């Protein structure tokens, strides 16, 4: 069964080693589902949440415009599987042509799907299997005095790629 999710926040995860990779938190079934995303994806999501237009269209804005120009619409995004630590998502679309409705489903990275759903305000759904495997109670994400979870706009993302003391590069779109 799928459950509607909301984006609780986009920020930088902090562990014992210090600031880490960008992460998006989804609220589903009174639990939070953390998904690591790339810095670019985090920025794209944050701009969509804030409703801040970018000087030039970002990739997700371009895709939304193209889908609409071709008479299509994004109906919903589903994060429907997790395997070997990697999330999987689908983008459900429809197009009307000659009075006929045509549905299409596209495989997507969850980070792209989330960024699209924020732009078109379509439902974002997460399956029971995903929530059961990686969902955590909200109190598992305690803030520390050092701001364990902060907005990307509060400063540099400081992810593993630019801080060798943090460790290996995270596998983006993977759970914590």
KOLTORBA-827013 format. One record per residue (C-alpha): chain; x, y, z. Coordinates in Angstrom, 3 decimals. Example, Ala and Ser with C-alpha at 12.3 -4.5 7.8 and 13.67 -1.06 7.14 Angstrom:
BEGIN
["A"; [12.300; -4.500; 7.800]]
["A"; [13.670; -1.060; 7.140]]
% end
This chain:
BEGIN
["A"; [0.000; 0.000; 0.000]]
["A"; [1.173; 3.522; -0.761]]
["A"; [0.924; 6.463; 1.631]]
["A"; [1.052; 10.158; 0.809]]
["A"; [4.258; 11.827; 1.960]]
["A"; [5.242; 15.405; 2.614]]
["A"; [8.702; 16.887; 2.387]]
["A"; [9.590; 17.714; 5.974]]
["A"; [12.861; 19.389; 5.087]]
["A"; [15.971; 19.487; 2.961]]
["A"; [19.247; 19.993; 4.714]]
["A"; [22.595; 18.587; 5.651]]
["A"; [22.824; 15.471; 7.745]]
["A"; [25.325; 15.601; 10.585]]
["A"; [26.957; 12.569; 12.115]]
["A"; [29.707; 12.015; 14.659]]
["A"; [32.217; 12.786; 11.888]]
["A"; [30.664; 16.205; 11.228]]
["A"; [28.558; 17.657; 8.427]]
["A"; [27.676; 15.133; 5.789]]
["A"; [25.720; 14.852; 2.597]]
["A"; [22.474; 16.636; 1.789]]
["A"; [19.390; 14.720; 2.850]]
["A"; [15.663; 15.110; 2.272]]
["A"; [13.277; 13.977; 5.001]]
["A"; [9.872; 12.687; 3.986]]
["A"; [7.078; 12.417; 6.553]]
["A"; [5.074; 9.246; 5.940]]
["A"; [2.773; 7.390; 8.376]]
["A"; [4.035; 9.540; 11.287]]
["A"; [7.588; 8.431; 10.508]]
["A"; [10.453; 10.156; 8.727]]
["A"; [12.159; 8.595; 5.723]]
["A"; [15.653; 10.044; 5.076]]
["A"; [17.054; 9.970; 1.539]]
["A"; [20.541; 11.216; 0.685]]
["A"; [20.544; 13.436; -2.390]]
["A"; [23.194; 15.295; -4.353]]
["A"; [23.918; 18.948; -3.535]]
["A"; [22.329; 19.998; -6.852]]
["A"; [19.164; 18.030; -6.105]]
["A"; [18.987; 19.508; -2.601]]
["A"; [19.248; 23.034; -4.002]]
["A"; [16.608; 22.301; -6.648]]
["A"; [14.209; 20.972; -3.999]]
["A"; [14.854; 23.899; -1.672]]
["A"; [14.139; 26.422; -4.441]]
["A"; [10.872; 24.621; -5.235]]
["A"; [9.845; 24.561; -1.553]]
["A"; [10.558; 28.280; -1.230]]
["A"; [8.878; 29.065; -4.562]]
["A"; [12.011; 30.925; -5.568]]
["A"; [12.431; 31.200; -9.336]]
["A"; [15.919; 30.656; -10.677]]
["A"; [17.404; 33.036; -13.228]]
["A"; [17.346; 30.320; -15.904]]
["A"; [15.237; 27.141; -15.894]]
["A"; [16.747; 24.318; -13.900]]
["A"; [16.516; 20.790; -15.283]]
["A"; [13.335; 19.982; -13.351]]
["A"; [11.683; 23.232; -14.441]]
["A"; [12.591; 22.476; -18.050]]
["A"; [11.158; 18.956; -17.845]]
["A"; [7.882; 20.218; -16.337]]
["A"; [7.593; 22.865; -19.079]]
["A"; [8.292; 20.315; -21.826]]
["A"; [5.769; 17.799; -20.487]]
["A"; [3.108; 20.540; -20.353]]
["A"; [3.995; 21.821; -23.840]]
["A"; [3.431; 18.339; -25.250]]
["A"; [-0.005; 18.155; -23.619]]
["A"; [1.064; 15.994; -20.724]]
["A"; [0.897; 16.192; -16.958]]
["A"; [2.708; 14.581; -14.060]]
["A"; [0.030; 12.839; -11.980]]
["A"; [2.042; 11.474; -9.085]]
["A"; [5.440; 10.284; -7.937]]
["A"; [5.866; 6.934; -6.184]]
["A"; [8.876; 5.859; -4.149]]
["A"; [8.011; 2.211; -4.328]]
["A"; [11.061; 0.092; -3.650]]
["A"; [14.393; -0.131; -1.907]]
["A"; [16.952; -2.772; -2.814]]
["A"; [20.567; -3.072; -1.713]]
["A"; [20.309; 0.324; -0.036]]
["A"; [19.049; 2.133; -3.159]]
["A"; [15.618; 3.730; -3.446]]
["A"; [13.559; 3.353; -6.630]]
["A"; [10.784; 5.633; -7.855]]
["A"; [8.235; 5.984; -10.638]]
["A"; [6.719; 9.098; -12.186]]
["A"; [3.139; 8.524; -13.396]]
["A"; [2.122; 10.795; -16.270]]
["A"; [-0.745; 11.259; -18.667]]
["A"; [-1.173; 12.904; -22.029]]
["A"; [-4.286; 13.816; -23.966]]
["A"; [-3.993; 13.606; -27.717]]
["A"; [-6.917; 13.615; -30.101]]
["A"; [-9.342; 13.250; -27.215]]
["A"; [-7.627; 10.081; -26.027]]
["A"; [-5.906; 9.721; -22.690]]
["A"; [-2.555; 7.966; -22.714]]
["A"; [-0.834; 6.988; -19.474]]
["A"; [2.903; 6.451; -19.108]]
["A"; [5.131; 5.464; -16.207]]
["A"; [8.789; 6.466; -16.054]]
["A"; [11.517; 5.017; -13.867]]
["A"; [13.203; 7.802; -11.874]]
["A"; [15.620; 8.527; -9.110]]
["A"; [13.630; 9.465; -6.001]]
["A"; [15.441; 12.808; -5.809]]
["A"; [14.252; 13.717; -9.322]]
["A"; [10.741; 12.532; -8.539]]
["A"; [10.595; 14.579; -5.340]]
["A"; [11.880; 17.695; -7.139]]
["A"; [9.218; 17.236; -9.827]]
["A"; [6.401; 16.662; -7.338]]
["A"; [7.339; 19.846; -5.484]]
["A"; [7.103; 21.814; -8.740]]
["A"; [3.758; 20.485; -9.970]]
["A"; [2.198; 19.912; -6.539]]
["A"; [1.265; 16.323; -7.328]]
["A"; [0.974; 13.545; -4.746]]
["A"; [4.214; 12.020; -3.496]]
["A"; [3.601; 8.445; -2.386]]
["A"; [5.845; 6.049; -0.468]]
["A"; [5.189; 2.316; -0.208]]
["A"; [4.797; 0.413; 3.061]]
["A"; [7.874; -1.644; 2.169]]
["A"; [10.062; 1.461; 2.002]]
["A"; [8.692; 2.993; 5.214]]
["A"; [8.968; -0.344; 7.042]]
["A"; [12.621; -0.686; 6.046]]
["A"; [13.975; 2.847; 6.565]]
["A"; [11.305; 4.895; 8.338]]
["A"; [12.281; 6.262; 11.740]]
["A"; [10.364; 8.046; 14.469]]
["A"; [10.782; 11.838; 14.376]]
["A"; [12.626; 11.858; 17.706]]
["A"; [15.408; 9.823; 16.058]]
["A"; [16.396; 13.056; 14.329]]
["A"; [17.347; 15.109; 17.365]]
["A"; [18.857; 18.512; 16.795]]
["A"; [22.119; 19.206; 18.496]]
["A"; [23.439; 22.583; 19.506]]
["A"; [25.477; 22.413; 16.301]]
["A"; [22.246; 22.218; 14.240]]
["A"; [22.209; 18.546; 13.293]]
["A"; [19.893; 19.359; 10.420]]
["A"; [20.108; 22.753; 8.776]]
["A"; [18.919; 24.339; 5.586]]
["A"; [21.413; 24.328; 2.690]]
["A"; [21.044; 28.110; 2.489]]
["A"; [22.501; 28.412; 6.015]]
["A"; [25.972; 27.780; 4.668]]
["A"; [28.053; 25.499; 2.494]]
["A"; [26.774; 21.980; 2.112]]
["A"; [30.106; 20.610; 3.326]]
["A"; [29.486; 17.113; 1.982]]
["A"; [31.997; 14.317; 1.823]]
["A"; [33.206; 15.328; -1.606]]
["A"; [34.775; 18.511; -0.235]]
["A"; [35.689; 17.367; 3.274]]
["A"; [38.143; 14.460; 3.299]]
["A"; [37.692; 13.943; 7.046]]
["A"; [34.089; 12.835; 6.552]]
["A"; [34.848; 9.588; 4.745]]
["A"; [33.621; 7.995; 1.564]]
["A"; [31.302; 9.664; -0.928]]
["A"; [27.708; 8.676; -0.066]]
["A"; [25.607; 6.659; -2.468]]
["A"; [23.009; 9.336; -3.270]]
["A"; [19.336; 8.316; -3.203]]
["A"; [20.241; 5.777; -0.511]]
["A"; [18.899; 5.595; 3.053]]
["A"; [20.926; 6.762; 6.013]]
% end
